[in-house]
Amino acid sequence: MSADEDHRVSTIELFFDLVFVYAITQTTQLMADHLSPAGVGQGLVMLAVLWWCWCSYAWLGNTVHVDHGVARLAMFGAMAVMFLVSLTIPEAFVDHPGGLFAPALFVVCYALVRLLHLAAYLGAAKHDPGLRRVLLKMFVGLLPSVGLLGVAAFLDGPWQLGLWVVALLVDYLNVYLAGPDGWRLNAPAHFAERFGLIVIIALGESIVAIGIGIGSLPMSWLVTGAAVCGLALAAGMWWTYFDVVARVSEHRLTQATGTERTKLATDSYTFLHLPLIAGIVLVALGLKKAFLYIADTEHHTPGEALHGVPIWTLTGGLALYLIALSALRKRNLGSWNVQRLVAGVLLVAATPLLEHVPAAALLLVVAALVLGLITFERIRFAEWRRKVHTAHP
């Protein structure tokens, strides 16, 4: 059954997202267990693989009602295989002794997720030659990409990570260069809501990271204050996206038609939301390590600073998030959000100095930066913000 303009997010899509909640948690843990530039690189390419899977089914759910008929079975099948993908994430790059060879299992399960998507989509496109044509173009890019990932499963070190990057570029560029012709976006509100929900899921990971960082360690006034700062940071990140950016993006998508709409959806959501989600996941990793420093008084002093890779994931992740938000404004309104770009650049530039600041104070600084940015925008653009809220309640 084809989706129409008023189609909304179904419960099976929300159920499907639960697997991705776990997958994002596994990816954060993968980086935490290999806390080095290479380990962070592995986490980011893993996130790009997961993102491509999730986006594929978001587009499918916008074309047909995935809670009806064969599409429902395809969703459950994809969930099962995607869950196996999530379980193999810790061993996707380095196989642990005993059991199945996990790197190859990861690639096989990933390929099955993508093939199930193509099969379900081709079924939905049986009366749409244009959509079938673009789906077959996607398949052409998928084959070499999966092949490269398969070869990478038997390598290690820089060659393995490099091959992952090449495999992803082949897949991503194939879809991008194929252009928007042929794709169908029937329900813009549904599409915007799906991507808003995945942002919420990623932000949830940053809150969970606070709890994991504290773990079973004893509470203290310092931990309590830092937890409030961490939550304030997550809330500020929510605000900077949902208060205006999400509303304007959905409005632009709704107003566009035909090829312009699908191009806008591809640019604003499929591609520009990836660095947005990556930024949130990196912040979650930084928060997790910061709270370990703050709460674990047996191995860390109260005044100890976060340094090295952990602090760069926190500040760099937040900078990436702010820059991605500014890029969304550029794509939808034609101008950059200068204050967010400046805040992101200043944050990265100040990181070497922040490496000498206690971890708890660092959380206060980054939370204050985001909340200060929000306050400045509310005052400086009060009238424009009011118009946005009035037009898109």
Disulfide bonds with the S-S distance in Angstrom:
none
